[in-house]
Amino acid sequence: MKLSKVVTGTAVVALSALVLSACGSSSSSSKNSTSSKASSSKVVKKSSSQKQVAGGALKDGTYKLDETGYDHGYKVQMAMTVKDGKITSTKYDYVDKDGKSKTKDAAYEKAMKAKAKVGPKEYIPELNKSFQKNGTNVGAIDVISGATDSSMTFKNYAQQLIQAAQAGDTKTIEVNNTGKMQDGTYTLEEKNYFNGYRVTFSITVKDGKITESNYDNINKDGKSKTLDTKYEANMKKVNKVGPKEYIPELNKSLVAKQSPAKVDVVSGATHSSDTFILYADQLVNAAQNGNTNKIEVDNIVYNN
């Protein structure tokens, strides 16, 4: 199976009758953004004509997320304000121990741009702008080449803020981004079905390592998409890969690489790969906090 390490956006786009199931948006901590996965500062634009067909409404309030650890001298601070059920403002930044923004760090900007052709002065406001533009459609947030890891971290955190807003939970989300994963089994499930399927996902951590990854898409009878021979045949005809291949490949990659950011994106299953990475990041965050409570995602589903 051909694999690609180039991460693109996760907008839900119809491919004939084959739209890859699961709706969502990942990186487990604020990684150094000089990713070698891409080499230009171009962003990939997505369709904005999609309509929400499932998922809970956002409750008014201000929702915040803070990383607790400093990575390369900085930590993420993020916030989102909802009024009349709509996202009216968002804030996102990396700050040092003095509260100074990474966008003001001239040395960091110069070093990163020399390697990745983009720096925090560009990608931080660009990501925030994309969030404001796309609202709850986290999958449509631009992934900025040269800042891939930061983009995926941003999408993970945006998704967590939206989940908090759906629940009306204004308590600041604290992400122990530099913490070691604690042993246990961590579980996430989507509530809503898309194209007849929803995501179920769990990881098992032992001795601080991911030893099992169990990601799947199941229908209302609890049957795995890997057993849907019709879906498999139709998808392989269009994309050269089907759930029977990409689902176990994604699970295998996470156990092998131990980091969602390093998981291979499967060509022909980009959306499902990005959803996998998004949710894997949330599970890693849960493991860093030692929180084994099931994450229930009232996933927002879009159709064109």
Long-range contacts (C-beta under 8 A, 24 or more apart in sequence): 1-241, 1-245, 1-246, 1-249, 1-266, 1-267, 2-240, 2-241, 2-267, 2-268, 3-249, 3-264, 3-265, 3-266, 3-267, 4-264, 4-265, 4-266, 4-267, 4-270, 5-37, 5-264, 5-265, 6-37, 6-38, 6-265, 7-37, 7-38, 7-143, 7-148, 7-151, 7-152, 7-265, 7-274, 7-277, 8-44, 8-143, 8-265, 8-270, 8-274, 9-44, 9-46, 9-139, 9-140, 9-141, 9-142, 9-143, 9-274, 10-138, 10-139, 10-140, 10-155, 10-270, 10-271, 10-274, 10-275, 10-278, 11-46, 11-47, 11-50, 11-137, 11-139, 11-140, 11-271, 12-50, 12-139, 12-194, 12-271, 12-301, 12-302, 12-303, 13-46, 13-47, 13-271, 13-304, 14-304, 15-238, 15-239, 16-234, 16-238, 17-234, 18-231, 18-234, 18-235, 18-238, 18-239, 19-194, 19-195, 19-271, 20-195, 20-235, 20-269, 20-270, 20-271, 20-272, 20-275, 21-193, 21-194, 21-195, 21-196, 21-197, 21-198, 21-199, 21-217, 21-225, 21-272, 22-190, 22-194, 22-197, 22-198, 22-199, 22-217, 22-271, 22-272, 22-275, 22-299, 23-55, 23-139, 23-190, 23-192, 23-194, 23-275, 23-299, 23-300, 23-301, 23-302, 24-138, 24-139, 24-159, 24-190, 24-199, 24-275, 24-278, 24-279, 24-297, 24-299, 25-138, 25-139, 25-141, 25-155, 25-156, 25-158, 25-159, 25-274, 25-275, 25-278, 26-152, 26-153, 26-155, 26-156, 26-260, 26-261, 26-274, 26-277, 26-278, 26-279, 26-280, 26-281, 26-282, 27-149, 27-150, 27-152, 27-153, 27-156, 27-260, 27-261, 27-277, 27-281, 28-153, 28-156, 28-177, 28-259, 28-260, 28-261, 28-280, 28-281, 28-284, 28-285, 28-288, 29-67, 29-69, 29-71, 29-153, 29-175, 29-177, 29-178, 30-67, 30-71, 30-72, 30-74, 30-75, 30-76, 30-94, 30-150, 30-153, 30-177, 31-71, 31-149, 31-150, 31-153, 31-261, 32-71, 32-72, 32-149, 33-112, 33-116, 33-120, 33-123, 33-146, 33-147, 33-148, 33-149, 33-150, 34-111, 34-112, 34-115, 34-116, 34-146, 35-116, 35-146, 35-147, 35-148, 35-149, 35-150, 36-116, 37-145, 37-148, 38-116, 38-145, 38-146, 38-148, 39-116, 39-117, 39-145, 39-146, 40-117, 40-118, 40-145, 40-146, 41-116, 41-117, 41-118, 41-122, 41-123, 41-144, 41-145, 41-146, 41-147, 42-144, 42-145, 43-126, 43-130, 43-142, 43-143, 43-144, 43-145, 44-142, 44-143, 45-142, 46-134, 46-139, 46-140, 46-142, 47-140, 47-304, 48-133, 48-134, 48-140, 49-304, 50-137, 50-140, 50-302, 50-303, 50-304, 51-302, 51-303, 51-304, 52-136, 52-137, 52-300, 52-301, 52-302, 53-301, 53-302, 53-303, 54-192, 54-193, 54-194, 54-299, 54-300, 54-301, 55-136, 55-166, 55-192, 55-298, 55-299, 55-300, 55-301, 56-166, 56-298, 56-300, 57-85, 57-166, 58-82, 58-85, 58-86, 58-87, 58-136, 58-162, 58-165, 58-166, 59-85, 59-165, 59-166, 59-167, 59-168, 60-84, 60-85, 61-165, 61-168, 61-170, 62-170, 63-161, 63-164, 63-165, 63-169, 63-170, 63-173, 64-161, 64-170, 64-172, 64-173, 65-157, 65-160, 65-161, 65-172, 65-173, 65-174, 65-175, 66-172, 66-173, 66-174, 66-175, 67-174, 67-175, 67-176, 67-177, 67-178, 68-174, 68-175, 68-176, 68-177, 68-178, 68-179, 69-176, 69-177, 69-178, 69-179, 70-96, 70-97, 70-178, 71-177, 71-178, 73-97, 74-102, 75-177, 76-153, 76-157, 76-175, 76-177, 78-154, 78-157, 78-158, 78-161, 79-161, 80-131, 80-158, 80-161, 80-162, 80-165, 82-165, 86-135, 87-131, 87-132, 87-135, 87-136, 89-132, 90-128, 90-131, 90-132, 90-158, 91-128, 92-124, 92-127, 92-128, 92-131, 92-154, 92-157, 93-124, 94-120, 94-124, 112-146, 116-146, 116-147, 117-145, 117-146, 118-144, 118-145, 118-146, 118-147, 123-147, 123-150, 123-151, 127-151, 127-154, 131-158, 136-162, 136-300, 137-300, 137-302, 138-162, 138-278, 139-271, 139-274, 139-275, 139-302, 149-261, 152-260, 152-261, 152-277, 152-278, 152-281, 153-281, 155-278, 156-278, 156-281, 156-282, 156-285, 159-278, 159-282, 160-282, 160-285, 162-300, 163-297, 163-298, 166-298, 174-289, 175-285, 175-288, 175-289, 176-285, 176-288, 176-289, 177-285, 177-288, 179-288, 179-289, 180-208, 180-288, 181-205, 181-208, 181-209, 181-210, 181-284, 181-287, 181-288, 182-208, 182-287, 182-288, 182-289, 182-290, 183-207, 183-208, 184-287, 184-290, 184-292, 185-292, 186-283, 186-286, 186-287, 186-291, 186-292, 186-295, 187-283, 187-292, 187-294, 187-295, 188-279, 188-282, 188-283, 188-286, 188-294, 188-295, 188-296, 188-297, 189-294, 189-295, 189-296, 189-297, 190-297, 190-299, 191-296, 191-297, 191-298, 191-299, 192-298, 192-299, 192-300, 192-301, 193-219, 193-220, 193-301, 194-299, 194-301, 196-220, 197-225, 198-299, 199-275, 199-279, 199-297, 199-299, 201-276, 201-279, 201-280, 201-283, 202-283, 203-254, 203-280, 203-283, 203-284, 203-287, 205-287, 209-258, 210-254, 210-255, 210-258, 211-255, 212-255, 213-250, 213-251, 213-252, 213-254, 213-255, 213-280, 214-251, 215-247, 215-250, 215-251, 215-254, 215-276, 215-279, 215-280, 216-247, 217-243, 217-247, 217-272, 235-268, 238-268, 239-268, 239-269, 240-267, 240-268, 241-266, 241-267, 241-268, 241-269, 243-269, 243-272, 246-272, 246-273, 247-272, 250-276, 254-280, 259-284, 260-284
